[in-house]
Amino acid sequence: MSNGGIMKLSLFAVVAFIAALLTHKAPAQSSPLKASDPVKIELKVPAEDSANVTATYTVSEKGLLKMPYLETEIQASGLSVSELSRKIETAYKAQGIYTNPTIIASISTPGIIAPHVVIVGGEVRKPGEVALRENMQLFGAVAAAGGFTEFADVRRVKLIRDSAEKVYDMRKVEKNSNPPLKDGDQIIVPTD
């Protein structure tokens, strides 16, 4: 194997190791919800309505969660916080309340700060929430989501923040052009 091949293989191993470390989550965040669990629900998009929805809610004895503006309660027990987030987003869309909401649910434990996340979707190997680390940048979040699939269009990676969208060509991303991320950012990797 050439030196270039060995260097690429070594770089891949380092990126995979870092991605594994970055995606490790606390067990409490991935265990199924049950009655009387306090759940922090954050509405990230649209930002102007965040204060009306963002709060800590308690799963009822029947396993349900009552959300503002929704006509029916959401079945929460038995779901992970990620599944609950998607279910609430779907309910808001279905009732025409928000067209493309971003909901982040987390277990609310007194004295413990809920983790901050970015959402990475599209043509990455492990789409979903990625724990936001201090000084994390766009490329690091993609790596934490398993990296690009073979179908990814790396020239048109979208970063959505507060309803504003910016497109990045990941082939040209360098230290100065690799944007730092904020809690609630969405990264979309389109198909080539």
N, C-alpha and C positions, 0 to 999 in steps of 0.2 A: 504494500500500500504506500502511496506517495506521501510526502510530508503534508501536502494540502489536504489529502483524504484523512489523515490522522488528525490534523487540526480541526477539520469540519466535524469529525466524529467526537472529538473531545469537547468542542463547543456545544454540540447537540447534547451531550451527556450533562454538561454544566447547566444548560438551559432547562433540561428536563428535571434535574435535581432541584433547581430554584423554583420551578413551577410547582413541584410536589410540595415544597415547603410553604409556598404562598397560598396554596389551595387547602391546606389543613384547616379544618374548622373544629370548634369546640363541640363535643357531643351534644350538649344541651340545645344547640341551634338546629341539629339535624334529627333529634328524636321527635316522634309524633306528639302533636298537641293533645291535651286532654282537658276535661271540664275543670274550670276554675284557674286555668293557666292565664297569667297576665301576658298579653301580647302587645308589643309596641308596633303600631302601624304608621308608616310614613308615606305620605303622598309626595313624590318628588316632581312629577310632571302631571298637570300644569302647576307651576310654582305658585301662581297667584291664589290657588285654592288650597295650598298646603296646610295653612292654619285651620281650615275647616274640617280636615280629615285626620291630620297627624295627631295621634294621642295614644294612650295606653288603654286597651280594651281588655275585658275579661271574658274568657270563653264560658258560656252559660252551662248550667248543669246538663242541658240537653246537647251540649257540644256545639252550640251555635254562637255566631258573632254578629252583632248588630252594627252595621256601618252607616254613616250619614248618607242620606239621599237614596239609599237602596230600599226598594219596596219589601224585599224578602231578606231574611237573615242568611248568613253564609255558614255552611257546615264546615267547622274548623277542626273538630276532634278527629284524630287519626291522620291528619295531614302534617307534613313538615312545614316549616315557616316559608320555604321557597314555594311549595305547592299552594299554600294559603295566599301568598303574594300573587301568584298567577291567577288563582280563582277569583280574587277580589278584582284584579284588573279586568278579567273577562266579564264579571258581573257589571262593572261600570260601563264597559263598552256595549254590552248587550242591551242595557237600559238607556243607552244614548246619553249618558251623563258626561262622560269623557271619551274622546275619540281614541287617544293613545296614552292612557295613564301609566305611570311607573309607580308601583307600590313596593315597598320594602317592609317585610314583617320580620320581627325578631322577638325572641323570648325576653320579656322584661323582668329582670331580677333586681330588686333594690340593691343599690351600691355597686352594681356591675354595669359598665357602659356597654351598650350594644355595639357590635362591630359595624364598621362602615364598609360599604361595598360599592363596586361598580358592576354593571351588567354587560357581559360580552356575549354577543349573539352572531348568528350567521355562520359563515364557513370557518369555524374553529373546532378543534377536536372535542372540547368539553364546554359547550355553551352554558351560560348561567351566571350566577353571582360569583364574583371574585372578591375576596377580602381586600380592602384597600389598605395598603401599607404606607407608612410615612415616605414621602418623596416618590411614590410610584408614578411611573410614566406610561404613556400609551403602549409602547412595545412590551413593557413588563406585564401589563394586564393581558395582552394577547398571549404571551408566553405562559402566564398562569392559567389560561383557559386551554392549554394544551398545544398552542401554536396553530398556524394556518392549516387547513385541509388542502388537498391537491387541487380543489376547485375554487379556491379563494382568489379574488381579484385584489391583490395587495396594493394596487395603484389607487383604489377608491375606498379606503377604510374611513368610515364615518365616526365622528365623535359628536355626540349629542349632549348638550349641557343647557339646562334651563330653556328648552325648546329651540335653542340655536344649534345649527348643525355646521360642522366644518369637516372637509374631506382631506385626508392625508395619503400621500404616496409612501408606503412603508419601505419601498426600495431606496428612498432618498432621506429617510429619517436618520438624523444624527443627534448628537447630544443636545445641540441648541435648538433643534426642530422637533424633538420628542416631547410633546406637551405633558406637563404634570396633570394628574387626575384629581378630581374632587369627588366627594361622596355623592352617589347617585348618578354619576356620568354613565352614559350608555355608549357602547362601542358596537358598531355593526360592520361585519366583514361580508361584503357582497360576493355573489358568485361571479366567476370570470366569464 
